[in-house]
Amino acid sequence: MNIAIVEDDNTAATVISGFIDRYSKENSVELYAKRYETADKFLEDTESRYSVVLFDVKMPGTSGMDAAFEFRKRDKTASVLFITSMTQMAQKGYEVDAVGYLIKPVGYYDFSLKLKKALEVYTFNEKRNVTITIPGGLCRISMNKLIYVEIANHRLRYHLVDDVIEMSGALSHAEEELSSYGMLRCNSCYLVNPEFIRSVKGNDLWIGNEVLRISRPKRQKFLEQLAEWYAGRGGV
């Protein structure tokens, strides 16, 4: 798995790189680290894919925190860790779904615990990872965070746990891409993830914090598919 180190301080970057090598050897896992001296250089690299990205919060130019927000626009599955001496930044980090923080000076024990968690989170997301086309490029999202997809005014909206991604497209095309992940059509306007369905009452579908309508023509087939989905999960 690939790990990005976004750190302007050479000494700190060398320490983190050494920690990654040590963790790789102690846990018999292949990890490859690449260091970026600035957040801007990291953001310019749109071709590389990472399992974990470590951002130094305070850097010249674009800060690590701002870079994380930009990074999340194109990748919703990679794990994010922050390196900082400012513990008050922790709350803001939750907005980019950060796995955790490493407080300077970083020690190996804390680093190994946080990296282990970051790799586990990434592995969990990667199993249900899908890439969608967005204006200006691609975005990786995890099905574990996708609540539903809707179409309105010829625009697709992917409603995630922590974001809404909008683009042009057809719901039928989204259905082709996502049906193998268990997404179900309950309406000509909605494609829903059964993982987030709370209840069905009449033609009302309670999903996440919202209520969507089940169309009468699609109701029977939708309920049959939903029952099959539940049966496939052992009725959970």
Wavefront OBJ file of the C-alpha trace (Angstrom):
o trace
v 0.000 0.000 0.000
v 1.157 3.519 -0.803
v 1.535 6.218 1.826
v 2.033 9.934 1.188
v 3.997 12.106 3.611
v 3.149 15.780 3.121
v 5.778 17.441 5.295
v 8.021 20.461 4.672
v 10.502 19.691 7.466
v 13.253 17.351 6.242
v 14.071 15.952 9.670
v 10.419 15.214 10.499
v 9.865 13.634 7.086
v 12.908 11.385 7.571
v 11.655 10.269 10.985
v 8.178 9.436 9.639
v 9.649 7.599 6.666
v 11.818 5.549 9.040
v 8.763 4.737 11.164
v 6.930 3.476 8.075
v 9.863 1.219 7.151
v 10.001 -0.120 10.706
v 6.256 -0.761 10.810
v 6.444 -2.516 7.442
v 9.152 -4.901 8.659
v 7.606 -5.577 12.079
v 4.173 -6.320 10.628
v 5.218 -8.045 7.389
v 3.227 -5.627 5.219
v 4.492 -3.933 2.086
v 4.301 -0.166 2.450
v 5.725 2.363 0.024
v 6.155 5.967 1.149
v 6.467 9.089 -1.010
v 7.265 12.482 0.469
v 5.939 15.836 -0.768
v 7.713 18.975 0.473
v 4.612 21.146 0.072
v 0.871 20.577 0.071
v 0.655 22.257 -3.330
v 2.977 19.668 -4.883
v 0.854 16.910 -3.376
v -2.367 18.384 -4.776
v -0.772 18.768 -8.207
v -0.141 15.023 -8.303
v -3.564 13.779 -9.405
v -2.272 10.481 -10.804
v -0.941 8.814 -7.634
v -3.304 6.823 -5.386
v -2.699 6.431 -1.656
v -4.015 4.249 1.139
v -2.920 6.744 3.802
v -1.943 10.420 3.598
v -0.081 12.112 6.458
v -0.477 15.891 6.405
v 1.653 18.276 8.445
v -0.945 20.842 9.462
v 1.296 23.924 9.418
v 3.297 24.414 6.226
v 4.323 27.307 3.958
v 1.752 28.006 1.262
v -1.306 25.786 1.415
v -1.682 24.300 4.883
v -2.049 20.577 5.450
v -5.582 21.125 6.731
v -6.657 23.037 3.611
v -4.944 20.449 1.417
v -6.888 17.680 3.154
v -10.162 19.416 2.311
v -9.127 19.656 -1.347
v -7.930 16.048 -1.360
v -11.262 14.825 0.007
v -13.034 16.265 -3.025
v -11.425 13.578 -5.179
v -10.813 10.771 -2.713
v -13.274 9.701 -0.028
v -11.631 6.364 0.813
v -7.976 7.039 1.702
v -7.203 7.418 5.390
v -6.006 10.835 6.560
v -3.654 11.423 9.502
v -2.505 14.854 10.654
v 0.892 15.722 12.111
v 0.648 18.756 14.355
v 1.690 20.515 17.522
v -1.698 22.279 17.677
v -4.158 19.990 19.416
v -6.916 22.583 19.003
v -7.037 21.694 15.309
v -8.492 18.278 16.117
v -12.135 19.297 15.829
v -11.678 20.680 12.327
v -10.035 17.437 11.255
v -13.266 15.524 11.777
v -14.711 17.484 8.867
v -12.374 15.608 6.513
v -12.978 12.301 8.279
v -9.441 12.148 9.686
v -8.491 8.881 11.378
v -6.399 10.663 13.986
v -3.586 13.029 14.947
v 0.108 12.604 15.604
v 1.376 15.188 18.060
v 4.941 16.478 17.578
v 7.434 15.228 18.468
v 6.041 11.985 17.053
v 7.031 8.793 18.860
v 7.017 5.379 17.228
v 4.538 3.754 19.622
v 1.817 6.340 18.961
v 2.660 6.339 15.270
v 2.319 2.556 14.952
v -1.084 2.563 16.673
v -2.438 5.353 14.462
v -1.008 3.860 11.275
v -2.497 0.450 12.116
v -5.913 2.047 12.526
v -5.512 4.073 9.321
v -4.627 0.980 7.298
v -7.561 -0.956 8.760
v -9.997 1.858 7.910
v -8.642 2.062 4.367
v -8.854 -1.709 3.861
v -12.453 -1.694 5.084
v -13.388 1.117 2.682
v -11.429 -0.293 -0.251
v -13.498 -3.486 -0.321
v -16.493 -1.405 -1.339
v -14.744 1.341 -3.242
v -16.129 2.748 -6.492
v -14.731 5.452 -8.778
v -17.140 7.951 -10.305
v -16.555 10.662 -12.879
v -16.852 14.226 -11.593
v -16.261 17.581 -13.293
v -12.524 17.849 -13.788
v -11.621 14.226 -13.071
v -12.466 11.217 -10.945
v -13.507 10.686 -7.326
v -13.145 7.554 -5.220
v -15.995 6.939 -2.803
v -16.786 4.115 -0.417
v -20.153 2.390 -0.632
v -20.036 2.364 3.158
v -20.634 6.136 2.991
v -23.041 6.390 0.047
v -26.619 6.789 1.323
v -28.484 7.331 -1.928
v -28.266 8.791 -5.423
v -30.931 11.084 -6.845
v -31.499 12.798 -10.143
v -33.045 16.253 -10.345
v -33.009 18.719 -13.232
v -30.793 16.332 -15.220
v -28.171 16.395 -12.454
v -27.018 13.405 -10.404
v -26.464 13.945 -6.691
v -24.513 11.359 -4.698
v -25.550 11.814 -1.071
v -22.715 10.640 1.185
v -22.513 10.561 4.951
v -20.251 13.617 4.900
v -20.780 15.256 1.517
v -22.962 15.646 -1.586
v -21.305 15.192 -4.985
v -23.162 16.640 -7.964
v -22.603 16.059 -11.676
v -24.420 15.621 -14.953
v -25.499 12.117 -15.890
v -28.299 9.576 -16.032
v -29.609 7.583 -13.073
v -29.819 4.498 -15.291
v -26.053 4.695 -15.825
v -25.444 5.077 -12.084
v -27.699 2.063 -11.510
v -25.607 -0.035 -13.914
v -22.447 0.900 -12.007
v -23.848 0.459 -8.492
v -26.392 -2.370 -8.658
v -23.654 -4.953 -8.029
v -22.994 -3.183 -4.699
v -26.595 -3.680 -3.601
v -28.060 -0.296 -4.563
v -31.813 -0.509 -5.207
v -34.197 1.595 -7.307
v -37.236 2.695 -5.305
v -38.327 5.511 -7.584
v -37.532 6.933 -11.007
v -35.570 9.594 -9.085
v -33.790 7.554 -6.397
v -31.230 4.793 -6.073
v -30.812 3.816 -2.419
v -28.256 1.941 -0.331
v -30.143 -0.605 1.828
v -27.405 -0.368 4.466
v -28.854 3.015 5.469
v -32.563 2.165 5.324
v -34.137 2.661 8.734
v -37.723 1.676 7.910
v -40.404 1.458 5.238
v -43.847 2.799 6.094
v -46.359 2.681 3.267
v -44.723 4.525 0.401
v -42.300 6.371 2.676
v -38.700 5.197 2.864
v -36.781 6.388 5.918
v -33.096 6.451 5.011
v -30.353 8.255 6.883
v -31.999 11.420 8.169
v -34.360 11.788 5.225
v -37.656 10.416 3.941
v -37.909 9.432 0.260
v -40.956 8.301 -1.688
v -41.354 4.799 -3.083
v -43.230 4.996 -6.378
v -46.247 2.728 -6.770
v -45.032 1.117 -10.040
v -41.689 0.177 -8.439
v -42.909 -0.641 -4.920
v -43.459 -4.400 -5.298
v -40.169 -5.071 -7.074
v -38.297 -2.814 -4.650
v -39.715 -4.600 -1.587
v -38.874 -7.990 -3.116
v -35.293 -6.901 -3.791
v -35.003 -5.438 -0.313
v -36.244 -8.716 1.212
v -33.675 -10.637 -0.864
v -30.962 -8.268 0.337
v -31.911 -8.832 3.970
v -32.059 -12.590 3.413
v -28.558 -12.489 1.918
v -27.318 -10.844 5.109
v -28.806 -13.565 7.255
v -31.854 -11.476 8.083
v -29.806 -8.913 10.021
l 1 2 3 4 5 6 7 8 9 10 11 12 13 14 15 16 17 18 19 20 21 22 23 24 25 26 27 28 29 30 31 32 33 34 35 36 37 38 39 40 41 42 43 44 45 46 47 48 49 50 51 52 53 54 55 56 57 58 59 60 61 62 63 64 65 66 67 68 69 70 71 72 73 74 75 76 77 78 79 80 81 82 83 84 85 86 87 88 89 90 91 92 93 94 95 96 97 98 99 100 101 102 103 104 105 106 107 108 109 110 111 112 113 114 115 116 117 118 119 120 121 122 123 124 125 126 127 128 129 130 131 132 133 134 135 136 137 138 139 140 141 142 143 144 145 146 147 148 149 150 151 152 153 154 155 156 157 158 159 160 161 162 163 164 165 166 167 168 169 170 171 172 173 174 175 176 177 178 179 180 181 182 183 184 185 186 187 188 189 190 191 192 193 194 195 196 197 198 199 200 201 202 203 204 205 206 207 208 209 210 211 212 213 214 215 216 217 218 219 220 221 222 223 224 225 226 227 228 229 230 231 232 233 234 235 236
